């Protein structure tokens, strides 16, 4: 009887050898498939991108910055507009369930403007940083400048370095720091009409300052 099926195509010897090598040397194949580090960005409206198109918020812009600087990472946006340190303390465990190799903690601004006592905010941030840094997970703490007329301005300024030292984490003490070099007229370009949240240009300015510290954070994940 005539064979109704077409003959099986010959398999090239080169393909067979390549397949065998990939099986014998899994490390060579895994280099290209190594997963990107997962970075949890945990914060309030500054992290969430309040008032901005989704693509122009801090997290997507920072993600692009890292990719341009050959340090790509998967950024998980855990920003919640209006959140306080107490709210962060409640939800940090849930946020970490997404799986994070490193964490950025950016909270405190709403506590400052709500005149929350510094010791109460410190207790909340202590709990957040302890949970975020569990099992040696690298953490970057991002603080914020306190308005000049705030009665606890000096206490807040001292809080960020104290927490960073206590928890052995990286620190960016003032996310708005670079705005201070601009005069009032130029500073307006960096802010939305509410005078508090960054404009798209402000986000890019944030990212230029924050990006190198995030690279330091990612470097802490490298073995050896």
N, C-alpha and C positions, 0 to 999 in steps of 0.2 A: 504494500500500500504506500502511496506517495505521502511523504511527510508534509502536513498542511501548515506547519509552523516554520517561519523563516529561520535560517541558521543564526545561532547566537553570535553576536559580534565579538571579534577577538579583543581581549583586554590587553592593552599595552603593558609591556614589561615595566616601563617607567612608572605607570600608575600603580602597579603592584608594589614596586619598591617604595614609592612614596607613601603608600598606605601602611606598609610594614614599618617604615621609619616613624611615622606619626604614632603608631601603636607602641613601639618600643621606646620612643622619646616623648612622652606626654608633656614634659616641661616645655619643649619647643612649641607645641601647638597651643599651650595655655597662655603663652606670653601675650598673644594678640587678643585673647579672650578674657584677660584679667579684668574683673569688675572694677568700675570706678569707685573711689571712696565715697561713702554716703555722709553728707554733712547736714546736720539738723540746724536750721536757723530759727531760733526760738525767741520770740519777742512780741512787741506790740504793733501799733499802726505803722511805725517806721519800717518794720520787717514786712508787714502785710502789704505795704504799698498803697496806703490810704490816699484816695483822691487822684490816683494815677491809672493810666491804662495798664493792663496786666503785664504787658511786655516791658514796661518802663519802671516797674517796682524794683526795690533793692535786690531781691533774690534773683530774678532773671538777669538783671544787669551785672550782678556779681558773678553769676554763672558764666556769662559771656566773657567777662574780664579774665576769669581763670582759664577759660579755654584759649583765649588769645595769648596768654602767658604760658602756654604748654603745661598747665596744671589742672586739667579738667576734673570735675567732680560732679556727683549727683547731689544737688541741693534740695533739701526738703523744707518747704516753706511752712513753718509753724508759727506764723505771725497772727495775732488777734488784736484788731483795733480796740482801743480802750482798756486793754488788759493791764492789770497791776501786778506787783510782785506776788501778792496773795493769790491772784488768779493763776499766775504761772506756777506757783507752788502746787496748786490743785491739779493742773493738767500736765505737768512735766512727765509723769509716769506714762500717761497715755501717748504723749508725743514720741517718747523714746521707743515705743512699741513698733514704730515704723522701721526701726533698725537704723542706728547711727554709729558711724566710726568715730566721729568727732562732733562737737556741739559749739555753736555760738549762742551765748545768752545775752539778749539785749532787752532789758526791762528796767523800770525805775522812773521813767519820765512821767507817767501818770501818777505815781506816788508823790513825786515832787510837786506837781501842779495841784494835787489834792491835799497837800500839806500832811501827808501820812508821816508819823514820827519815824525818824531814821532808824531807831532800834527795831521797830516792827518790820520795816522793809529789810533791814539787815538779816533778821531771823528768817524771813521768807527766801531771800537770796541765798543764804547759807544752805537752806534745805534744797533749793534748786541746784546749786552748784555741786552739792554732795551727791545728789542723784545723777546729775549729768556726768560727773567725773568718776562714777563708780567703775571699778575694775581697770583703772588707769586710762579711761577714755579721755583724750585731750579736749580741753575746753578753752574757749576765748570769751572773756567777759568784756562787754561793750557798755560803757557808761555814757552819761549825758551831762552837759553843762547845766548848772543850776542858775536861774535868773539872778541878777545882781541884788534885787530887792527881797530875795527869799530869806526868811529868818534863820534857816538852817543851812545856808549855802556852804559854810566851812565844813559842817558835818558831812554833807553829801560829797564834797570834794575829797574828803579823807576816806570815805567809805569804799570807793572803787579799788584803790591800791591795797587797802587792808584785806578786802575779800580775795583779791587776786593772790596776795601773798599767803593767806590762810589756806587757800585751796590749790595753790601751786598751779595756777592757770595763767594763760596769756592775758594781757590787758590792753584795751584801747579805752582810755579814761574818758574821752569826750568825742562822741561821734561827730559833733558839730565843730570840732576843733579848728578845722581849716577855714571855716567861715569867718573866724575871728580876724583873719588877716585882711578881709575885704571890708571896705567902707560900707556905710549904711546903704548907699545907692546900689552898689554892686551886690551887696548881700541879698537884696530883694530878688535878684535873678535866680537865686538858689532856693527860694521858698515859694510855696503856694500862697494865695491871698490870705490864708488864715495866719500867716507869719510864723507857723510852727512846723508844718510838714514840708519836706523837700519837694521842689519842682523836679522835672526830669533832669535839668542841669544840676540841681542839687544832689540828686541820686548819683549822677556820674562823679561828682566831686566826692561824695561819701565813699564811693567804690575805689577811687584812686588812693584814698587814705587807708581804707579797710583791706583792700586786696592784698598788699604785702604781708599783713598780719595773718590773713587767712592762709597764705602760702606757708608761713611759719607753722601754723596749726597743722596743715597737711603734712609738713615735713616730720612732725612728731609721730606720724603713722608709719614712717619708713623704718624697717628693721635695721638695727645696728646704728 
